[in-house]
Amino acid sequence: MVSYYSMIVNQLLYYFRMTELSERLKIEIENGTSARAIGRKAGMSDNTVRRALSGQSLDHATIEKFAAYLHLPVDEVYRMAGILPPMYTDGKVNRTWLLSKLWDVLSRLPEEDQALILSEAIRLSNKHQSSDDAS
């Protein structure tokens, strides 16, 4: 059974993860676009825009609409909302993001192409390992 405390913590964590999307929308409003105008252009109600501004949870369809409105890929808006891991952590590529992106790309390719990419990755890994060993 999930405790009341853990439910509150999860809600707070989700709220803080939503801040990047909220901040992006606040910039739109500071630049003169109203919540109503954002909602109309994005195909949602101004109440939904206000929910996003306050960091409340959003469903997939709403995130897709914000992505289209902001002219961003859906996965980037998921990152802004804190649902997907960031691409960079401490100035370095986040390996979790990198592996999820690689898996996404590979899963859409035929098996023969997947094998070619794997063999090339192994070749490059061996090449870099050899140069590291020589140093």
Secondary structure, 3 states (H helix, E strand, C coil): CCCHHHHHHHHHHHHHHCHHHHHHHHHHHHCCCCHHHHHHHHCCCHHHHHHHHCCCCCCHHHHHHHHHHHCCCHHHHHHHCCCCCCCEECCEECHHHHHHHHHHHHHCCCHHHHHHHHHHHHHHHHHHHHHHHHC
